[in-house]
């Protein structure tokens, strides 16, 4: 049978573009038409990268550190990563147990691509980060979505995990603090999940800790391999500098895990992108080794913004929002608006309709919850200055007041 030269890889053809970036593209189009849009979509801090990190990058350029690096990252950076895992997470690792990639997203993709075969299943609690299922699809696997609603705090329970595991289960992806809900797993909750995972030695676990330092109300952060060291031999613990140090554009993610897996990921990365940007690696070293004042100050700012945002949302007709424990997202229940009509006459049948109407009529961009696997919600990023957040919340309130 002849094939069209435009035919795509079947896994890519079945994957969907990022829902977040679809909204961001709409924002760009509206702005190009002259509209003044407040975007509450992007998952990145609005702060500048700390000065000492920027200066480290400049110094690296001036010192001529502009060549290829080792595929798995500069040894000095990997030593800093290992020290971070030892000091902050209590994981007994050295530099050879680490790997550096061009962002946390590449870490996750490499791990899945290196291990998934056709038909392998990946358990993904919903709500989930939009890219998890699409990465699984691209790598030839199948997503086993487990709905985790408000009644469980948007978190996977041990009972739900046990029920979801089947003969083809290969991975569990666990994200804490969560994008999009801000939910944080306690030590006790992780231990309960660990007890189930110990019963299934064929499973790998991917712990996405990228929002580790954005956790509020004095809570302590825990990661799975720390809570249950017996799982360390099959857990990939992923992190990076993007969210904590306001370095999203620098594209540095890293991980620790079993060496057989890291070696497979390194082989893949070596044929894909090689090492991460040399300058960014030097900047990441400065972030991990340098002063941590920025982490404390930014956390205070985000907690203040969270409190303001949630109070405003809960004072808005048709919306309800639980208090997020971490990250910088509010996941607001908009189900009371469904079945009604927007101020501009749009039928609000779904959360996507709510998101599009807010953009078109209130000039505020949010992401529909269905993009994260749980319909009836909208995700609102509060990583913006206070004045813009206040203006956006007032516009949302005005919009919802006139929904009928």
C-alpha positions as CSV (number, residue, x, y, z in Angstrom):
1,X,0.0,0.0,0.0
2,X,1.4,3.4,-1.0
3,X,1.8,6.0,1.7
4,X,1.4,9.8,1.5
5,X,4.8,11.6,2.0
6,X,3.0,13.8,4.6
7,X,2.0,10.9,6.8
8,X,3.2,11.3,10.4
9,X,4.4,8.9,13.1
10,X,1.1,7.3,14.4
11,X,2.0,8.1,18.0
12,X,2.6,11.8,17.1
13,X,-0.5,11.9,15.0
14,X,-2.6,10.8,18.0
15,X,-1.0,13.2,20.5
16,X,-2.6,16.6,21.2
17,X,-0.8,20.0,21.3
18,X,-0.4,21.5,24.8
19,X,-3.7,23.0,25.9
20,X,-1.8,25.7,27.9
21,X,0.0,26.8,24.8
22,X,-3.2,26.9,22.7
23,X,-4.6,29.4,25.2
24,X,-1.3,31.3,25.1
25,X,-1.5,31.5,21.3
26,X,-5.1,32.9,21.6
27,X,-3.8,35.5,24.0
28,X,-1.1,36.5,21.5
29,X,-3.6,36.8,18.8
30,X,-5.9,38.9,20.9
31,X,-3.0,41.2,21.9
32,X,-2.0,41.5,18.2
33,X,-5.5,42.8,17.6
34,X,-5.0,45.5,20.3
35,X,-6.7,43.9,23.2
36,X,-5.2,44.3,26.7
37,X,-5.2,40.8,28.1
38,X,-4.1,39.7,31.6
39,X,-2.8,36.2,31.2
40,X,-3.1,33.8,34.2
41,X,-2.0,30.8,32.1
42,X,1.7,30.5,32.1
43,X,3.4,28.4,34.8
44,X,6.4,30.5,35.5
45,X,7.4,33.0,38.2
46,X,7.2,36.7,37.3
47,X,10.4,37.4,39.2
48,X,13.8,38.1,37.6
49,X,16.4,35.3,38.0
50,X,18.4,36.3,41.1
51,X,21.4,38.6,40.4
52,X,24.1,36.2,41.6
53,X,22.8,33.5,39.1
54,X,22.8,36.0,36.2
55,X,26.3,37.1,37.1
56,X,27.5,33.5,37.2
57,X,26.2,33.0,33.6
58,X,28.0,36.2,32.5
59,X,31.2,35.0,34.1
60,X,30.9,31.7,32.4
61,X,30.6,33.4,29.0
62,X,33.6,35.6,29.7
63,X,35.6,32.6,30.9
64,X,34.9,30.8,27.6
65,X,32.7,28.0,29.0
66,X,30.9,27.9,25.7
67,X,31.7,24.4,24.5
68,X,29.9,21.1,24.5
69,X,29.6,19.5,27.9
70,X,29.2,15.8,28.9
71,X,25.8,14.5,27.8
72,X,24.8,13.9,31.4
73,X,25.9,17.3,32.5
74,X,29.0,19.0,33.9
75,X,30.5,17.0,36.8
76,X,30.5,20.1,39.0
77,X,26.8,20.6,38.4
78,X,26.0,17.0,39.0
79,X,28.0,17.2,42.3
80,X,25.8,20.2,43.2
81,X,22.7,18.3,42.3
82,X,23.8,15.3,44.4
83,X,24.5,17.6,47.3
84,X,21.0,19.1,46.9
85,X,19.4,15.7,47.0
86,X,21.4,14.7,50.1
87,X,20.9,17.9,52.0
88,X,17.4,18.8,51.2
89,X,15.8,15.4,50.5
90,X,17.8,12.9,52.6
91,X,18.7,10.8,49.5
92,X,22.0,8.9,49.7
93,X,23.3,9.7,46.2
94,X,26.5,10.9,44.7
95,X,27.2,12.7,41.4
96,X,27.2,9.5,39.3
97,X,23.6,8.9,40.4
98,X,22.4,12.1,38.8
99,X,21.7,13.5,35.3
100,X,21.1,16.9,33.8
101,X,18.8,17.7,30.9
102,X,17.4,20.6,29.0
103,X,14.5,21.2,31.4
104,X,12.5,18.9,33.6
105,X,10.2,18.1,30.7
106,X,13.2,16.4,28.9
107,X,14.0,14.4,32.0
108,X,10.4,13.0,32.0
109,X,10.3,12.3,28.3
110,X,13.7,10.6,28.3
111,X,12.6,8.3,31.1
112,X,9.4,7.3,29.4
113,X,11.0,6.9,26.0
114,X,13.8,4.8,27.4
115,X,11.4,2.3,29.1
116,X,8.0,2.1,27.5
117,X,7.1,-0.5,25.0
118,X,3.9,-0.9,23.1
119,X,1.0,-1.4,25.5
120,X,2.8,-0.5,28.7
121,X,0.6,1.5,31.0
122,X,1.4,4.6,33.0
123,X,-0.8,5.5,36.0
124,X,-1.5,9.2,36.0
125,X,-3.6,10.8,38.8
126,X,-6.0,13.4,37.5
127,X,-5.8,16.4,37.6
128,X,-2.4,16.1,35.9
129,X,0.1,18.3,34.2
130,X,-1.1,18.5,30.6
131,X,2.1,16.9,29.1
132,X,2.1,13.6,31.0
133,X,-0.5,11.8,28.9
134,X,0.8,13.2,25.6
135,X,4.4,12.1,26.5
136,X,3.1,8.6,27.2
137,X,1.3,8.6,23.9
138,X,4.4,9.7,22.0
139,X,6.4,7.0,23.6
140,X,4.0,4.2,22.6
141,X,2.4,3.7,26.0
142,X,-1.1,3.9,27.4
143,X,-2.2,6.3,30.1
144,X,-4.3,4.9,32.9
145,X,-6.0,8.0,34.3
146,X,-7.2,7.8,37.9
147,X,-9.6,10.6,38.8
148,X,-8.8,12.2,42.1
149,X,-11.4,14.8,42.9
150,X,-12.0,17.4,45.6
151,X,-13.2,14.7,48.0
152,X,-9.6,13.3,48.2
153,X,-7.9,16.7,48.1
154,X,-7.1,16.0,44.4
155,X,-4.6,13.4,45.6
156,X,-4.2,9.7,44.7
157,X,-5.2,7.4,47.6
158,X,-3.6,4.0,48.3
159,X,-7.0,2.3,47.5
160,X,-7.3,4.0,44.2
161,X,-3.7,3.1,43.3
162,X,-4.1,-0.5,44.2
163,X,-7.2,-0.7,42.0
164,X,-5.5,0.9,39.0
165,X,-2.5,-1.4,38.9
166,X,-2.8,-4.0,36.2
167,X,-0.5,-6.6,34.5
168,X,0.7,-4.0,32.0
169,X,1.5,-1.2,34.5
170,X,5.0,0.1,34.0
171,X,5.0,3.5,35.7
172,X,3.3,5.7,38.3
173,X,3.7,9.5,37.9
174,X,3.4,11.4,41.1
175,X,3.5,15.2,41.2
176,X,3.7,17.1,44.5
177,X,3.1,20.0,44.9
178,X,0.7,19.5,42.0
179,X,0.2,21.4,38.8
180,X,-2.7,22.3,38.5
181,X,-4.2,22.0,42.0
182,X,-1.3,22.9,44.4
183,X,-2.1,19.7,46.4
184,X,0.8,18.4,48.5
185,X,1.3,14.8,49.6
186,X,2.0,14.4,53.3
187,X,4.6,11.9,54.6
188,X,1.7,9.7,55.8
189,X,0.0,9.8,52.4
190,X,3.2,8.9,50.6
191,X,3.9,6.1,53.0
192,X,0.4,4.6,52.3
193,X,1.2,4.7,48.5
194,X,4.6,3.2,49.1
195,X,3.0,0.2,50.9
196,X,1.0,-0.5,47.7
197,X,4.0,0.0,45.5
198,X,6.2,-2.4,47.5
199,X,3.6,-5.1,46.5
200,X,4.4,-4.5,42.8
201,X,8.1,-4.7,42.2
202,X,7.7,-4.5,38.4
203,X,6.6,-0.8,38.6
204,X,8.8,2.3,38.2
205,X,7.9,5.6,39.9
206,X,8.5,9.0,38.6
207,X,8.4,11.7,41.3
208,X,8.0,15.1,39.8
209,X,9.2,17.5,42.5
210,X,9.6,20.6,40.4
211,X,7.5,22.8,42.8
212,X,9.3,21.5,45.9
213,X,10.3,24.9,47.2
214,X,6.9,26.4,46.7
215,X,5.0,25.0,49.6
216,X,3.0,27.1,52.1
217,X,1.8,27.4,55.7
218,X,5.0,26.0,57.2
219,X,4.4,22.5,55.7
220,X,7.3,20.2,55.1
221,X,8.1,18.7,51.7
222,X,8.6,15.0,51.4
223,X,9.5,12.9,48.4
224,X,8.7,9.2,47.9
225,X,12.2,7.7,47.8
226,X,12.9,9.6,51.1
227,X,9.8,8.3,52.8
228,X,10.4,4.7,51.6
229,X,14.1,4.1,50.8
230,X,13.2,0.6,49.6
231,X,11.6,2.2,46.5
232,X,14.8,4.2,45.7
233,X,16.1,1.5,43.3
234,X,13.1,2.0,41.0
235,X,12.2,5.7,41.6
236,X,13.3,8.6,39.3
237,X,13.2,11.8,41.4
238,X,13.0,14.7,39.0
239,X,13.5,18.4,39.8
240,X,15.1,21.5,38.3
241,X,15.8,25.2,38.8
242,X,12.9,26.6,36.6
243,X,10.2,27.2,39.2
244,X,12.2,27.7,42.4
245,X,14.8,30.1,41.1
246,X,12.7,31.8,38.4
247,X,14.8,30.2,35.6
248,X,12.2,28.8,33.2
249,X,14.0,30.0,30.1
250,X,17.4,28.6,31.2
251,X,16.1,25.1,30.6
252,X,17.8,23.0,33.2
253,X,16.2,20.0,34.8
254,X,17.8,17.2,36.7
255,X,17.1,13.8,38.3
256,X,18.4,11.1,40.5
257,X,17.5,7.4,40.1
258,X,18.8,3.9,39.5
259,X,21.9,3.9,37.3
260,X,20.6,1.5,34.7
261,X,17.8,4.0,34.0
262,X,20.0,7.0,34.0
263,X,22.4,5.3,31.6
264,X,19.5,4.5,29.2
265,X,18.3,8.1,29.4
266,X,21.8,9.3,28.8
267,X,22.1,7.2,25.7
268,X,18.8,8.6,24.4
269,X,19.8,12.2,25.2
270,X,23.2,11.7,23.5
271,X,21.4,11.0,20.2
272,X,18.8,13.7,20.8
273,X,20.1,17.0,22.2
274,X,23.5,16.1,23.8
275,X,24.2,18.1,26.9
276,X,22.2,21.0,28.2
277,X,23.4,24.6,27.5
278,X,26.8,25.1,29.1
279,X,26.1,28.6,30.3
280,X,22.8,27.5,31.8
281,X,24.6,24.7,33.6
282,X,27.0,27.2,35.2
283,X,24.0,29.4,36.2
284,X,22.3,26.3,37.7
285,X,25.4,25.6,39.8
286,X,25.2,29.1,41.2
287,X,21.6,28.6,42.0
288,X,22.1,25.3,43.9
289,X,25.3,26.4,45.7
290,X,24.5,30.0,46.4
291,X,22.4,31.8,48.9
292,X,18.8,30.6,49.4
293,X,17.2,33.9,50.5
294,X,15.3,34.2,47.2
295,X,13.5,30.9,47.9
296,X,12.2,32.2,51.3
297,X,11.2,35.6,49.9
298,X,9.5,34.3,46.8
299,X,7.5,31.8,48.9
300,X,6.2,34.6,51.1
301,X,5.1,36.5,48.0
302,X,3.4,33.5,46.5
303,X,1.6,32.6,49.7
304,X,0.3,36.2,50.0
305,X,-0.9,36.1,46.4
306,X,-2.5,32.7,47.0
307,X,-4.5,34.0,50.0
308,X,-5.6,37.1,48.0
309,X,-6.6,35.1,44.9
310,X,-8.5,32.4,46.8
311,X,-10.4,34.9,48.8
312,X,-11.4,36.8,45.7
313,X,-12.4,33.6,43.9
314,X,-14.5,32.4,46.8
315,X,-16.3,35.8,46.8
316,X,-17.2,35.4,43.2
317,X,-20.6,34.0,42.3
318,X,-20.4,30.6,40.6
319,X,-16.8,29.9,41.6
320,X,-15.4,27.9,44.5
321,X,-11.7,27.3,45.2
322,X,-10.0,25.1,47.8
323,X,-6.9,26.5,49.4
324,X,-3.8,25.3,47.5
325,X,-0.9,24.0,49.6
326,X,1.8,24.7,47.1
327,X,2.9,25.7,43.6
328,X,1.3,28.9,42.3
329,X,-2.0,27.8,40.9
330,X,-5.6,28.1,42.0
331,X,-7.9,25.3,40.7
332,X,-11.4,26.8,40.9
333,X,-14.6,24.9,40.6
334,X,-16.7,26.6,37.9
335,X,-19.4,23.9,37.6
336,X,-22.1,26.3,39.0
337,X,-21.6,28.5,35.8
338,X,-22.3,25.6,33.5
339,X,-25.6,25.5,31.7
340,X,-25.8,29.3,31.9
341,X,-25.1,32.1,29.5
342,X,-22.2,34.6,29.6
343,X,-22.7,38.3,29.7
344,X,-21.8,38.4,26.0
345,X,-24.4,35.7,25.2
346,X,-22.1,32.6,25.0
347,X,-23.6,29.3,26.2
348,X,-21.4,28.0,29.0
349,X,-21.7,24.3,28.3
350,X,-18.2,23.3,29.5
351,X,-15.2,24.7,31.3
352,X,-13.7,25.4,27.9
353,X,-16.6,27.7,27.2
354,X,-16.0,29.5,30.5
355,X,-12.3,29.9,29.7
356,X,-12.9,31.2,26.2
357,X,-15.6,33.6,27.4
358,X,-13.4,35.0,30.1
359,X,-10.7,35.6,27.5
360,X,-13.1,37.2,24.9
361,X,-15.3,39.1,27.3
362,X,-13.3,39.8,30.4
363,X,-9.8,39.9,28.8
364,X,-8.5,37.4,31.3
365,X,-6.9,34.2,30.2
366,X,-7.2,31.0,32.3
367,X,-6.8,27.3,31.3
368,X,-9.9,24.9,31.4
369,X,-9.7,22.1,33.9
370,X,-10.5,19.5,31.3
371,X,-7.1,20.1,29.9
372,X,-5.7,18.6,33.1
373,X,-8.1,15.7,33.1
374,X,-10.8,17.1,35.4
375,X,-13.7,19.0,33.8
376,X,-15.7,21.7,35.6
377,X,-12.7,23.7,36.8
378,X,-10.4,26.5,35.6
379,X,-6.7,26.8,36.5
380,X,-5.5,30.2,37.4
381,X,-1.8,31.0,37.8
382,X,-1.1,33.7,40.4
383,X,2.5,34.3,39.3
384,X,1.8,37.9,38.5
385,X,2.3,41.2,40.2
386,X,-0.3,42.2,42.8
387,X,-1.9,45.0,40.7
388,X,-2.4,42.7,37.7
389,X,-3.9,40.0,39.9
390,X,-6.3,42.4,41.5
391,X,-7.4,43.7,38.2
392,X,-7.9,40.2,36.8
393,X,-9.9,39.1,39.9
394,X,-12.2,42.1,39.6
395,X,-12.7,41.3,35.9
396,X,-13.6,37.7,36.7
397,X,-16.0,38.8,39.4
398,X,-17.6,41.3,37.1
399,X,-18.0,38.6,34.4
400,X,-19.5,36.0,36.8
401,X,-21.8,38.6,38.3
402,X,-23.6,39.0,35.0
403,X,-23.7,35.3,34.0
404,X,-27.4,34.4,33.8
